[in-house]
Amino acid sequence: MSRGRPLFGRIYPKMAAGMDRGGMTERRRELLAGLTGEVVEVGAGHGVNLAHYPAEVSRVVAVEPEPRLRAQAQAAAAEAAVAVEVVPGVAERLPVAAQSVDAVVFCMVLCSLPDVGTALAEARRVLKPGGQLRFLEHGRADTPGLARVQDVLDATIWPLMVGGCHLGRDAEAAIGQAGFHIDHVDRFLFPPSRTPVSFHILGTAVRDGEG
């Protein structure tokens, strides 16, 4: 189930550290605030979020396909204030039982998945009815000009440079189409200037009780 991206595994922790120095740490805390019970974090990377889970979380299953990042996540898990199990796996086939967790977390992951719809269906499968989907993602620009630039970059060099990332995906729309009810979404620019990489969303969606 490994999805090895060794180059990305080397550069992503440095990218994330730069984002956190610019203020992304506070957004990570907002993403996880108020969570309780059993949580799955999909694409946990090198474990940068693990330090921010609240004490009310009983366990985090951190799923990461890239071996280098997964090893770093295991080191971060040892320092976390909550119980964390780091496991290999991909978003499209989560190693978690159906309707068994209280929340699923996506953080800067939906942009790079080969099949977003299947990944969100898996999140819905493992969530208990009424369970929460927490998301912090970058996505599609809100102007036609910048959206066209994103499309050009996505069709050429950007995914090759940044581990399969796509700038122009509409994560909010995909979440709604997957059968989640979006309770709250905060749209913000990071960095604050308007560029193809600046558009981000942070929010909460809920799995309905059907299925």
C-alpha positions in Angstrom: 0.0 0.0 0.0 3.0 2.2 -0.1 3.0 5.3 -2.4 6.6 6.3 -2.4 7.6 9.8 -3.4 11.1 10.0 -2.0 11.9 13.5 -3.4 8.7 14.9 -2.0 9.4 13.1 1.3 12.6 15.0 1.6 11.3 18.5 0.6 7.8 18.6 2.2 9.0 18.9 5.9 11.0 22.0 4.9 8.0 23.4 3.0 5.7 22.8 6.0 8.2 24.4 8.4 8.2 27.5 6.2 4.4 27.7 6.1 4.3 27.3 9.9 6.8 30.2 10.4 4.4 32.2 8.2 1.4 31.5 10.5 0.0 28.2 9.4 0.5 26.7 12.9 -2.5 28.6 14.2 -4.6 27.3 11.4 -3.5 23.7 12.2 -4.7 24.3 15.8 -8.1 25.6 14.5 -8.4 22.6 12.4 -8.1 20.2 15.3 -9.7 22.2 18.1 -12.6 20.5 19.9 -12.0 17.0 18.5 -12.8 14.1 20.8 -12.7 10.3 20.7 -11.1 8.3 17.8 -9.6 10.2 14.9 -8.1 9.2 11.6 -5.7 11.7 9.9 -5.3 10.9 6.2 -2.0 11.6 4.7 -0.4 12.6 8.0 3.0 13.4 6.4 5.8 13.8 8.8 3.4 14.2 11.7 3.4 18.0 11.9 -0.2 18.1 13.2 0.3 15.5 15.9 1.4 18.0 18.6 -1.8 20.0 18.2 -4.4 17.3 19.0 -6.5 18.2 22.1 -6.3 16.0 25.2 -10.0 14.9 24.6 -8.9 12.8 21.6 -8.4 9.2 22.8 -6.5 8.0 19.8 -5.2 9.1 16.4 -4.6 6.7 13.6 -2.2 8.6 11.4 -2.2 7.1 7.8 0.8 7.9 5.6 1.9 6.1 2.4 5.3 7.7 1.9 7.9 5.7 3.9 10.3 8.5 4.7 7.5 10.8 5.9 5.9 7.9 7.9 9.2 7.3 9.8 9.3 11.0 10.8 5.6 10.8 11.8 6.4 7.9 14.1 9.1 10.0 15.8 6.5 12.8 16.2 4.0 10.4 17.6 6.3 9.5 20.4 6.3 13.1 21.5 2.6 13.7 21.1 0.3 14.3 24.2 -2.3 11.9 22.8 -2.0 8.2 21.8 -1.0 8.0 18.1 -0.7 4.9 15.9 1.2 5.6 12.6 0.2 3.1 9.9 0.9 2.6 6.2 -2.0 3.1 3.9 -3.6 5.2 1.2 -6.6 7.5 1.3 -8.5 5.4 -1.2 -8.2 2.2 1.0 -8.1 3.2 4.7 -7.0 0.4 7.1 -9.9 1.3 9.4 -13.2 -0.5 10.1 -16.5 1.0 8.8 -18.3 3.5 11.1 -15.6 3.2 13.8 -14.2 6.7 14.2 -15.5 10.1 15.4 -13.5 12.3 13.0 -11.4 12.2 9.9 -8.9 14.9 9.2 -7.5 16.0 5.8 -4.8 18.6 5.9 -3.2 19.6 2.6 -4.0 16.2 1.1 -6.9 16.4 -1.2 -4.9 18.4 -3.7 -2.5 15.5 -4.4 -4.7 12.4 -4.3 -5.2 10.4 -7.5 -8.9 9.9 -6.8 -10.5 12.5 -4.5 -14.0 11.0 -4.8 -12.9 7.6 -3.7 -10.9 9.0 -0.8 -13.8 11.0 0.5 -16.1 7.9 0.1 -13.6 6.1 2.3 -13.7 8.9 4.9 -17.5 8.6 4.9 -17.2 4.8 5.3 -15.1 4.9 8.4 -16.9 7.7 10.1 -19.7 7.0 12.6 -23.1 8.6 11.6 -22.8 12.2 12.6 -19.0 12.1 12.6 -17.0 15.0 11.5 -14.7 15.6 8.5 -12.2 18.3 9.3 -10.3 19.9 6.4 -7.6 22.4 5.8 -6.8 22.6 2.1 -5.7 24.9 -0.6 -7.8 25.1 -3.7 -9.4 26.9 -6.6 -8.9 30.6 -7.1 -12.0 32.9 -6.9 -11.2 34.8 -10.1 -11.3 33.5 -13.7 -7.8 34.8 -14.4 -6.0 33.1 -11.5 -8.1 29.9 -12.0 -6.8 29.7 -15.6 -3.2 30.1 -14.3 -3.8 27.3 -11.9 -5.2 25.1 -14.7 -2.1 25.8 -16.8 0.3 25.0 -13.9 -1.7 21.8 -13.1 -1.5 20.6 -16.7 2.3 21.2 -16.9 4.9 21.5 -14.2 3.2 21.9 -10.8 2.3 18.3 -10.0 5.7 17.1 -11.1 7.4 19.7 -8.8 5.2 19.3 -5.7 4.4 15.6 -5.2 1.3 15.4 -7.4 -0.3 18.5 -6.0 -3.0 20.3 -8.1 -3.6 24.0 -7.4 -7.0 24.3 -9.0 -9.0 21.5 -7.3 -12.2 22.6 -5.7 -12.0 20.7 -2.4 -15.2 22.3 -1.0 -17.3 21.2 -3.9 -15.8 17.7 -3.8 -16.6 17.3 -0.1 -20.2 18.3 -0.7 -20.5 16.0 -3.7 -19.3 13.1 -1.5 -22.4 13.3 0.7 -21.1 15.5 3.5 -23.0 18.4 4.9 -20.6 21.4 5.3 -21.2 23.0 8.7 -18.6 25.7 8.5 -15.9 26.9 6.1 -13.4 29.7 6.4 -11.8 31.0 3.2 -8.5 32.7 3.5 -5.4 33.7 1.6 -2.1 32.3 2.6 0.2 34.0 1.9 -2.0 37.1 2.0 -1.1 38.3 -1.5 -3.4 36.9 -4.3 -1.4 34.3 -6.1 -2.3 30.9 -7.6 -1.1 29.2 -4.4 -2.8 31.5 -1.9 -6.4 30.2 -1.8 -7.2 28.1 1.2 -10.2 26.7 3.1 -10.6 25.5 6.6 -13.8 23.9 7.9 -16.0 21.1 9.2 -18.4 18.8 7.5 -20.6 16.1 8.9 -21.4 12.6 7.7 -25.2 12.1 7.6 -26.7 9.0 9.2 -27.5 7.2 5.9 -25.4 4.4 4.4 
